[in-house]
Amino acid sequence: MGNNNRWAREGGVIDELLLENLYRNPEGNPLIFDTILLEKVVTESNITLLLNTAVYNVLMATEKTGRIESVQAFCAQNSTNYELVAPLFCDASGDGVVAFQAGAAFRMGAESTEEFGEKFAPSADYGELLGHSLYFYSKDTGKPVRFVPPAYALDDITQIPRFRSFNTSDYGCRLWWLEYGGRHDTVHDTETIKWELWRVVYGAWNYIKNSGLFPEAANLTLEWVGHIPGKRESRRFEGDYMLTQQDIVEQRQHVDAVAFGGWSIDLHPADGVFSEKPGCNQWHSKGLYALPYRCFYSRNVTNLFLAGRIISASHVAFGSSRVMGTSAYGGQAVGMAAALCARKGLHPRHITNEPKLLNELQRALLRTGQHIPGLRLEDEEDLAHQATLSVSSEFVLHELPPDGPMMVLRHSAGQMLPLPEGPVPQLTFWVVAAQDTTLVVEFRVSSKQHNHTPDNILERHEISLRKGRQPVSLTFSEPMPYQGYAFICFLKNDQVSVQYSQSRVSGIMSVFNKTNPAVSNYGKQEPTGDIGVEAFEFWTPERRPKGHNLAVQLEPGIRMFGRENVRNGFQRPTNVPNAWVAAPTDLHPTLTLRWPDVKEIREVVLSFDTDFDHPLESVLMTHPETETPFCVRDFVICNDQKQRIYEQSNNHLSQCTIRFAQPITTSSLSIHLNAMNGNVPPSLMEVRCYAIP
């Protein structure tokens, strides 16, 4: 939520994990998240889980093909050696322990500007590697606790230029900047780096407890200090394509796209906490970027996939692709590719060389809810495309009623509205002026249709306001240049309050030109030199329970929420809402599929709106709810005899796959959306039906 990447949370497996974590663990307890991850693994019968087991040797095939035959591993917990033999391997270990021993081509350190033309390539004084971080947690015991530092604690905390940043409220992930080691070999010197980080942690805690500057720390004790440092960077392995800065900033399209990234290019000074420089140097692109499949396998080890932070990327591009959500997303693509290769007896590169195989992989990923920018699911096996659709009602956006709070325009605020190409509706908003003043309103769009960065001002109105409450009617002469989101932006004015609405609707949101220093968002990105990134403003949403839409009346209303959206190949809002939304007054919202002849249906897949704009951080951040309000909670599916063939209650996931033990013989299916998780008009993103499992 710190940049302009709207509805950009990862889908598929990672989405399922994060939604389950929200449901069970909105407080962000990392121990509970561990149980969810383990549960998902141990309930899959085809997974053999070997915890605490380290690969120490890789055996290559005798023929000179660069093929891994097996790996040998040891578990110190049960004193057992394992030999793992397989046709395919994936290294997602972070340091590339298998890939390195297999002789896979790799890089370590930064590339020069000249090699790929990356203008953000770091200088020698900044350093070529990101360091390690070590976290700690404290707790209040309810009584005074003294702290005697260990002998190895850092004596002089002022050696850390930002020592004044230490405080009693930061813990865990908030201490990401407690970093060191970028001048070392981040593989073989990890223990040395860890000891230096321990020195820093215990020295910092000594400073907090014993300097006298933090009386609020009197009852605090250290609850936990990490034993394994969080490693950001070591080896990066070469695939058939290397992701670069330009892929991210220019949002280059790739025919073999299988995932996406959206984090900033986030590089850190190699000296970490001992550096005078800021803890990070983050630069954002204007939208999502695609990750090509060619980055996810080794170019010279024929049966080796790559996943996680070690994929084929330059040091600069790695600054964005290394983060955990993006790593998980790429990992899902690798898993699906490995399944395809295993079924057909192929190696990873075969998929690149065969367009039909690549299309099969992309289709399989899209079916699971893995959004790939620019790709829609085109599924010939989906019987929904042969059906006639009918619905009980369709939402038309005539109004977001003025029943919400009044908010002072201390920051510029914008309402995102999905519009067809052509004339813009007449819009009426409501404001209260503390005194006579001038309000500036701008009609903006994104320079790229699929982005959500309002960098193109089409029209600007300066409106004279008198003191008191009044409507603001807007008529724009400029047409909407394409089907997509318009941004109606009210520029900041401390003398003006804007009326908001309590109504929330799938695919509609408000954004604000605020700041979020945690992700280097200061309202506007302004590069200080020619570093190959663009200048633009950030317009970002607020977390619920805030983030109300602006109250507005529209004439004519917006008809962008129709039934055909459930089979348009998208499962989340993109440049349009992509959802069928029922009218708020519809007491029995129903979508029906009818076929001219009887079908035997084995499987139905429904996709719901779980607010892909909410990032669902797994730990540390807390969440205001356990289910997203846009999601359908209870639904029923009936056949052509109006018999219930499936019903679900307490749903909180994006995708529900219903597999019937025996095929359902019917000429129609009706889907009844009986209850929502919030006070939101019922919506459905997608319906798919299959005859063959």
C-alpha positions, 0 to 999 in steps of 0.5 A, spaced: 500 500 500 506 504 499 506 505 492 501 505 486 500 498 484 493 497 485 490 490 487 497 487 486 497 482 492 500 475 489 494 470 488 494 462 488 498 459 493 501 465 497 494 468 497 491 462 500 496 462 505 495 469 507 488 469 507 488 463 512 493 467 516 488 473 516 482 468 518 486 465 524 491 470 526 490 477 524 494 479 530 500 477 526 503 472 531 509 469 527 508 462 531 501 462 528 503 463 521 508 457 522 503 453 524 499 455 518 505 453 513 506 447 516 499 445 516 498 446 508 505 442 507 503 436 512 496 435 509 499 434 502 500 427 501 505 428 495 510 432 499 515 428 503 518 434 508 525 433 511 526 439 516 532 440 519 536 437 513 541 440 509 544 438 502 552 437 503 553 433 496 550 433 489 552 428 484 552 429 477 550 424 471 556 420 468 554 423 461 556 430 460 550 433 460 550 438 466 544 434 469 543 432 477 543 425 478 541 426 486 543 430 492 545 427 499 543 430 505 544 430 513 539 431 518 543 432 525 536 431 529 535 424 527 543 422 525 540 420 518 543 421 511 538 421 505 540 420 498 534 424 494 534 421 486 529 425 482 528 427 474 528 434 476 530 439 482 529 446 484 534 450 489 530 455 493 535 455 498 537 462 498 545 461 497 543 456 492 547 450 495 544 445 490 546 449 484 553 451 486 555 444 488 552 442 481 556 447 477 550 452 475 553 459 473 552 464 478 554 471 480 555 475 486 556 482 487 553 488 483 554 488 475 557 495 472 553 500 469 556 498 462 554 491 462 546 492 462 546 499 461 543 500 469 544 507 471 542 505 478 548 500 479 551 502 485 558 505 486 564 502 490 563 506 496 555 504 496 557 497 496 555 491 492 552 486 497 546 487 501 547 485 508 544 480 514 539 483 519 538 480 526 531 481 530 529 481 537 523 482 541 522 485 548 516 484 553 513 488 559 514 483 565 510 488 570 516 489 574 523 492 574 528 488 570 535 490 570 540 488 564 547 486 565 550 486 557 554 480 555 562 481 554 561 481 547 556 487 547 558 493 543 560 498 548 560 504 544 553 505 541 555 511 537 559 507 532 552 506 529 551 513 526 543 512 527 544 510 534 538 515 536 533 511 532 533 505 537 527 506 541 523 501 546 517 500 541 521 497 535 521 490 534 521 484 529 521 486 522 521 494 524 528 493 525 530 491 518 535 496 518 539 493 523 544 490 518 551 488 517 555 484 512 555 487 505 563 487 505 564 480 507 563 474 503 555 473 505 555 465 504 562 463 508 562 469 513 555 468 515 557 466 522 562 472 523 556 477 521 552 474 526 556 475 531 557 482 529 550 483 529 549 480 536 554 485 538 550 490 536 543 487 538 546 487 545 549 493 545 543 497 543 539 493 548 544 496 553 543 503 551 536 502 551 536 499 558 542 503 562 543 509 558 537 513 562 534 516 556 529 510 556 525 510 563 519 507 559 524 501 558 524 499 566 520 493 566 522 491 559 526 484 558 529 481 552 524 476 550 527 473 544 534 474 539 535 471 533 540 466 532 540 465 524 541 472 521 536 474 515 540 474 509 538 478 503 543 477 498 549 472 496 549 468 489 544 469 484 544 464 478 544 465 471 538 463 467 536 464 459 534 471 461 537 476 466 532 481 469 534 488 469 533 495 472 529 496 465 525 490 465 522 493 472 522 501 470 519 500 463 514 494 465 517 490 459 512 485 456 515 478 456 511 472 452 513 467 457 511 471 463 509 467 469 509 471 475 510 479 477 513 483 482 511 490 484 516 492 490 521 498 489 528 497 487 530 496 494 538 497 495 542 497 502 549 500 503 553 494 504 556 497 511 549 497 514 548 500 521 555 502 520 554 506 514 553 514 514 548 513 508 540 511 509 538 504 511 535 503 504 535 506 497 528 505 494 525 507 487 519 505 485 516 503 478 509 506 475 506 499 476 507 492 476 512 488 472 512 481 469 517 476 471 519 471 465 519 464 466 527 464 463 529 467 469 527 460 473 531 455 471 539 454 470 542 456 463 547 450 464 544 445 469 539 442 465 534 439 470 535 445 475 529 450 477 531 456 481 526 460 486 526 465 491 532 470 491 537 466 487 533 467 480 536 470 474 536 477 475 542 483 476 544 486 482 539 492 481 533 488 479 534 483 485 533 489 489 526 488 487 525 481 485 528 478 492 522 480 497 518 474 500 511 475 496 515 475 489 519 469 491 513 465 493 509 467 487 515 465 482 516 459 486 509 457 485 510 458 477 516 453 478 512 448 481 507 448 476 512 448 471 515 442 474 509 438 474 508 439 467 515 437 465 514 431 470 508 429 466 511 429 459 518 427 461 521 434 459 527 439 462 525 446 464 528 449 457 523 445 453 517 449 455 521 455 453 522 452 446 515 450 445 510 455 445 504 450 446 507 448 452 508 455 455 501 457 453 499 450 457 503 453 463 500 460 463 493 457 463 495 452 469 497 458 473 491 462 471 487 457 473 489 457 480 488 464 481 496 466 479 495 473 476 500 475 470 499 482 468 496 482 461 494 475 460 487 473 461 485 466 462 483 463 455 480 456 457 477 452 451 475 446 456 471 451 460 463 450 459 461 457 462 463 460 455 458 455 452 452 458 457 447 463 456 448 468 463 443 471 466 443 475 473 438 477 478 440 484 478 446 488 476 449 494 479 449 501 476 454 506 479 449 512 480 451 514 487 456 513 493 451 516 498 454 522 502 453 518 509 460 518 511 465 522 515 467 529 513 475 529 512 479 535 511 483 536 505 490 536 509 492 531 503 490 531 496 484 526 495 482 522 489 476 518 487 478 512 482 472 511 478 472 505 472 469 508 466 468 506 458 472 510 453 468 516 451 464 522 455 465 522 462 459 522 466 456 529 470 459 528 477 457 531 484 461 531 490 459 535 497 464 539 501 464 544 506 468 550 506 471 553 513 471 560 509 471 563 502 476 559 498 478 556 491 478 548 490 482 545 485 480 539 482 483 535 476 481 529 472 487 524 471 488 518 468 494 513 467 499 514 461 499 506 461 492 503 461 494 498 465 497 502 471 494 506 476 499 512 477 495 518 475 500 521 471 496 524 466 492 531 467 487 531 462 483 537 465 483 542 471 478 546 474 479 551 479 472 552 483 470 558 487 467 556 494 463 560 499 463 558 506 459 553 508 456 546 505 455 546 498 455 541 492 461 541 487 458 539 480 463 537 475 463 537 467 469 535 464 470 536 456 475 532 455 473 524 454 476 518 457 481 516 452 480 509 454 476 504 458 480 504 465 480 508 471 479 515 472 482 519 478 478 525 480 483 528 484 481 534 490 488 538 491 489 539 498 486 545 502 486 546 509 480 550 509 475 544 505 472 538 508 470 533 503 464 528 504 465 521 504 461 515 503 460 509 507 459 505 501 464 500 499 464 496 492 468 491 488 473 495 484 472 502 487 476 505 491 479 512 494 487 514 494 491 519 497 497 523 496 500 522 503 507 519 505 509 513 507 516 513 509 517 506 511 517 504 503 520 511 501 514 514 499 514 522 501 508 523 496 512 524 490 518 520 487 524 525 485 530 522 482 536 526 484 540 524 478 539 520 472 539 513 475 534 510 470 527 511 474 521 516 473 519 522 477 511 521 479 506 522 485 504 516 489 496 516 490 495 510 495 489 508 499 488 508 506 487 501 511 480 499 513 476 502 517 479 508 513 479 509 506 472 511 505 470 512 498 468 520 496 461 521 496 459 522 489 453 522 484 453 520 477 449 522 471 449 517 467 451 512 472 457 507 470 455 500 467 461 496 468 459 491 473 455 486 468 454 479 468 460 477 462 465 479 467 465 472 470 468 469 464 472 475 461 479 471 464 480 476 469 479 474 477 481 481 480 480 488 478 485 490 473 484 496 469 476 495 470 473 492 476 472 485 472 466 483 477 459 482 476 456 486 482 449 485 484 444 491 486 445 493 493 437 492 494 437 485 491 435 480 496 437 474 492 443 475 488 443 469 483 447 468 477 445 462 472 448 459 467 444 455 462 446 450 456 442 448 450 443 441 452 445 437 458 452 437 461 455 433 465 459 437 470 465 434 474 468 441 477 466 448 478 471 454 480 468 460 483 473 466 484 471 471 489 473 478 491 478 478 497 480 485 496 487 484 492 489 491 494 490 489 501 497 486 502 495 481 508 502 482 511 503 475 515 506 478 521 507 484 525 502 488 522 495 487 525 489 487 521 482 490 522 478 484 520 479 476 519 475 476 513 475 481 507 468 485 507 468 484 499 468 476 499 462 472 499 461 468 505 455 463 504 453 461 497 449 455 494 449 452 487 443 449 484 441 444 478 436 445 473 431 442 478 432 447 483 436 442 487 442 444 492 448 440 489 453 444 493 453 449 499 458 453 503 458 457 509 464 461 512 468 462 506 474 467 506 478 465 500 479 467 493 477 461 490 473 455 491 474 449 487 468 444 487 469 437 485 463 432 485 464 425 486 459 423 481 458 428 475 452 433 475 447 432 470 444 438 468 442 444 463 443 449 468 447 452 474 444 457 479 449 460 484 446 464 489 450 469 493 446 468 500 451 472 505 457 477 505 463 478 510 461 485 510 456 490 508 458 490 501 454 489 494 455 481 493 460 480 487 463 474 483 469 475 479 469 468 475 465 462 474 468 456 471 465 449 469 469 443 467 466 436 464 473 432 465 476 433 472 
